[in-house]
Amino acid sequence: IFNDLTGYNAHPYSIPAQAETELKEKLEQEHEVGDAENESSRIEWIVPNVQCYNAAFKALAVSDLVDDAVHFYVRMRLRDHVEPNEITYNILVDMFAKREEVVHAMEVIQQMRRDGIAPSNVTYTSLLNACAESKRPDLADAVIREMKETGEQPDILCWNAALKARAVCGHLWDAKSLFGEIGKAKKDPVKKNVVTYNIMISLYLDKNKLREGLNSMEEMIANGIEPDHVTFTRMFSYLNDEKRGWQALELYRNHRERVMQLANMACYLPLLRSVLFSRNDTRESIKELLDDLNSAGLIPTAAMYRQLVDIFVDEIGNFRDGLRILDGLRTLDRKNQRKRARISSHTSTAAAAATLSVN
């Protein structure tokens, strides 16, 4: 349709009356029924349903075309008389949330209520994320209160977004208070996850409270939640910035198997840098880390491993070249991580399709 309208100098998402009439005639000519009995039959002008519009909204959201999405919404309601559903509003709220336009996101939710559609946890999570990105913990608290008043139990995604809103503003005591509130509901209490703890650990480190951050990580492990690459990367980065190579190495040795199992170069790079720039004799420590990198498959070739050992352990070669190699390994690992994520996503989609087909 859009290709046929290019000659009318119209907005790409609007259909002028003349163009619409001519397009209908063209479609009718192309779909005439040949036999005499149905000679007068013509194809019906198809009005997009809400699923079609939601797909369009999703495409516009990916491209961050908010103005076009608003135009589509008006066209949906006024021209095609299609009623939006919860998915429609969730996409719109999320679009405004990602642009940190909290007020507009809240206006969408108000319209959602006027249409008799109750916001869900998905809707509230997008709104709370907008509050976090806009550094408005006051609005995040108001949203949580509203959810409780309306009987909507916040899930862990909502709690994490509200906690992040306090953390990004550096409100440590308020964040600790909210952290303690999570999971206290008498009915269907939610459980903290690794993201919850990572937010608190990062906040503690921002406030130079290393001991509290380490205690939070130990509490996480004691509660059966395994630290992820974000946890260790944040810890090692802080220790690197504070020039505490010996402490970073001690933390690594205490959790060596966990870090190796994650096999993420983002964890190792700040750790290696902190040890490399330490004033202590670090040759054996660096060799230990390079061996672990090699065992975890993060150094792709034996020649590259040998080159890194020559530079950092035997001090043969240029130190800066070694650092550039490490940075290149991190870039390579990022690409591999994204590739594995895509493969995993495609596998999950294929499995879901197969299950649906069987059903």
PEKAKA-V360389 format. One record per pair of residues at least 12 apart in sequence whose ideal C-beta (glycine too) atoms are under 10 Angstrom apart, sorted by the first residue. I is the first residue (numbers start at 0). GAP is how many residues later the second one is. Records with the same first field share a line. If there is no record, write none. Layout:
# PEKAKA-V360389
I = GAP, GAP
This chain:
# PEKAKA-V360389
0 = 14, 18, 19, 22, 26
1 = 13
3 = 15, 18, 19, 22, 23
4 = 14, 15, 17, 18
5 = 13
6 = 12
7 = 14
10 = 57, 60
11 = 56, 59
12 = 43, 47, 52, 54, 55, 56, 58, 59, 62
13 = 57, 61, 65
14 = 60, 64
19 = 25
22 = 22
23 = 18, 19, 20, 21
24 = 17
26 = 15, 16, 17, 18, 19
27 = 13, 14, 15, 16, 17
28 = 13, 14
29 = 13
30 = 12, 13
46 = 32, 33, 34, 35
47 = 24, 27, 28, 32, 34
48 = 31, 33, 34
49 = 26, 30, 32, 33, 34, 35, 37, 38
50 = 31, 34, 36, 37
51 = 24, 28, 30
52 = 19, 20, 22, 23, 24, 27, 29, 31, 32, 34, 35, 38
53 = 22, 30, 31, 33, 34, 36, 37
54 = 32, 36
55 = 12, 13, 16, 19, 20, 35
56 = 12, 15, 16, 19, 27, 30, 31, 32, 33, 34, 35, 37, 38
57 = 29, 30, 33, 36, 37
58 = 13
59 = 12, 31, 32, 35
60 = 30, 31, 33, 34, 37
61 = 33
63 = 31, 34, 35
64 = 30
65 = 26, 29, 30, 32, 33, 35, 38
68 = 22, 23, 26, 27
69 = 22, 25, 26, 34, 38
71 = 16, 20
72 = 15, 16, 19, 35, 38
75 = 12
76 = 34, 38
82 = 32, 33, 34
83 = 24, 27, 28, 31, 33
84 = 27, 30, 32
85 = 26, 29, 31, 32, 33, 34, 36, 37
86 = 35
87 = 20, 24, 27, 29
88 = 19, 20, 22, 23, 24, 26, 28, 30, 31, 33, 34, 37
89 = 18, 19, 22, 27, 29, 30, 32, 33, 34, 35, 36
90 = 17, 35
91 = 12, 13, 15, 16, 17, 19, 20, 31, 34
92 = 12, 13, 14, 15, 16, 19, 26, 29, 30, 31, 32, 33, 34, 36, 37
93 = 14, 28, 29, 31, 32, 33, 35, 36
94 = 13, 31
95 = 12, 13, 30, 31, 34
96 = 26, 28, 29, 30, 31, 32, 33, 34, 35, 36, 37, 64
97 = 28, 31, 32, 35
98 = 31, 34, 35
99 = 29, 30, 31, 32, 33, 34, 35, 36
100 = 29, 32, 33
101 = 25, 26, 27, 28, 29, 30, 31, 32, 34, 37, 38, 41
102 = 27, 31, 33, 36
103 = 26
104 = 18, 21, 22, 23, 24, 25, 26, 29, 34
105 = 21, 24, 25, 33, 36, 37
107 = 15, 18, 19
108 = 14, 15, 17, 18, 34, 37
112 = 37
117 = 32, 33, 34
118 = 24, 27, 28, 31, 33
119 = 32, 35
120 = 26, 31, 32, 33, 34, 35, 36, 37
121 = 33, 35, 36
122 = 29, 35
123 = 19, 20, 22, 23, 26, 28, 30, 31, 33, 34, 37, 38
124 = 18, 29, 30, 31, 32, 33, 34, 35, 36, 37
125 = 31, 32, 35
126 = 12, 13, 16, 19, 20, 31, 34
127 = 12, 13, 15, 16, 19, 26, 29, 30, 31, 32, 33, 34, 35, 36, 37
128 = 28, 29, 31, 32, 33, 35, 36
129 = 13, 31, 35
130 = 12, 13, 30, 31, 33, 34, 35, 37
131 = 28, 29, 30, 31, 32, 33, 34, 35, 36, 37, 67
132 = 28, 31, 32, 35
133 = 31, 34
134 = 30, 31, 33, 34, 35
135 = 29, 32, 33
136 = 25, 26, 27, 28, 29, 30, 31, 32, 34, 37, 38, 41
137 = 27, 28, 31
138 = 23, 26
139 = 18, 21, 22, 23, 24, 25, 26, 29, 38
140 = 21, 24, 25, 33, 37
142 = 15, 18, 19, 22
143 = 14, 15, 17, 18, 21, 34, 37
146 = 15
147 = 37
152 = 32, 34, 35, 36, 37
153 = 28, 31, 36
154 = 33, 35
155 = 26, 27, 34, 35, 36, 37, 39, 40
156 = 33, 36, 38
157 = 24, 32
158 = 19, 20, 22, 23, 24, 31, 33, 34, 36, 37, 40
159 = 22, 30, 32, 33, 35, 36, 38, 39
160 = 34, 38
161 = 13, 16, 19, 20
162 = 12, 13, 15, 16, 18, 19, 29, 32, 33, 36, 37, 40
163 = 31, 32, 34, 35, 38, 39
164 = 13
165 = 12, 13, 33, 37
166 = 12, 31, 32, 33, 35, 36, 37, 39
167 = 31, 34, 35, 38
168 = 34
169 = 33, 36, 37
170 = 32
171 = 28, 31, 32, 34, 35, 37, 40
174 = 24, 25, 28, 29
175 = 24, 27, 28, 36
177 = 22
178 = 13, 17, 18, 20, 21, 24, 37
181 = 14
182 = 13
190 = 32, 33, 34
191 = 27, 28, 31, 33
192 = 27, 30, 32
193 = 26, 31, 32, 33, 34, 36, 37
194 = 30, 33, 35
195 = 20, 24, 29
196 = 16, 19, 20, 22, 23, 24, 26, 28, 30, 31, 33, 34
197 = 18, 19, 22, 29, 30, 32, 33, 35, 36
198 = 17, 31
199 = 12, 13, 16, 17, 19, 20
200 = 12, 13, 14, 15, 16, 19, 26, 29, 30, 33, 34, 37
201 = 14, 28, 29, 32, 33, 35, 36
202 = 13
203 = 12, 13, 30, 34
204 = 29, 30, 32, 33, 34, 36, 37
205 = 28, 32
207 = 30, 34
209 = 25, 28, 29, 32, 34, 37
212 = 18, 21, 22, 25
213 = 21, 33, 37, 40
215 = 15
216 = 14, 15, 17, 18, 34, 38
217 = 36
220 = 34, 37
225 = 32, 35, 36
226 = 28, 31, 32, 35, 40
227 = 30, 34, 36, 39
228 = 29, 30, 33, 34, 35, 36, 37, 38, 39, 108
229 = 32, 34, 36, 37
230 = 24, 27, 28, 31, 36
231 = 16, 19, 20, 23, 26, 27, 30, 32, 34, 35, 36, 38, 39
232 = 26, 29, 31, 32, 33, 34, 35, 36, 37, 38
233 = 33, 36
234 = 12, 13, 16, 17, 20, 32, 35, 36
235 = 12, 13, 15, 16, 23, 30, 31, 32, 33, 34, 35, 36, 37, 38, 39
236 = 29, 30, 32, 33, 34, 36, 37
237 = 32, 36
238 = 12, 13, 31, 32, 34, 35, 36
239 = 29, 30, 31, 32, 33, 34, 35, 36, 37, 38
240 = 29, 32, 33
241 = 32
242 = 31, 34, 35, 36
243 = 30, 34
244 = 26, 27, 28, 29, 30, 31, 32, 33, 34, 35, 37, 40
245 = 28, 29, 32, 33, 34, 36, 39
246 = 27, 31
247 = 22, 23, 24, 25, 26, 27, 30, 37
248 = 22, 25, 26, 29, 31, 33, 36, 37, 39, 40
250 = 20
251 = 15, 16, 19, 22, 23, 33, 36, 37, 40
252 = 32, 35
254 = 12
255 = 32, 36
258 = 12, 33, 37
259 = 32, 33, 35, 36, 37, 38
260 = 35
261 = 34
262 = 29, 30, 32, 33, 34, 35, 70, 73, 74
263 = 32, 34, 66, 69, 70, 73
264 = 28, 31, 33, 34, 61, 62, 63, 64, 65, 66, 67, 68, 69, 71, 72
265 = 64, 67, 68, 71
266 = 29, 31, 66
267 = 21, 22, 24, 25, 28, 30, 58, 61, 62, 65
268 = 24, 29, 54, 57, 58, 60, 61, 64
270 = 18, 21, 22
271 = 13, 14, 17, 18, 21, 36, 40, 50, 51, 54, 57
272 = 50, 53
274 = 13, 14, 37
275 = 13, 36, 43, 46, 47, 50
281 = 30, 31
282 = 26, 29, 30, 31, 32
283 = 29
284 = 28
285 = 22, 23, 25, 26, 27, 36
286 = 21, 22, 25, 26, 27
288 = 19, 23
289 = 15, 16, 18, 19, 22, 23, 36
290 = 14, 18
292 = 12, 15, 33, 36
293 = 12, 14, 15
296 = 36, 39
297 = 28, 31, 32, 34, 35, 38
298 = 26, 27, 30, 33
299 = 29, 32, 33, 36
303 = 21, 24, 25
306 = 14, 15, 18
307 = 13, 14, 17, 18, 21
308 = 13
309 = 12
310 = 12, 14, 15
311 = 13, 14
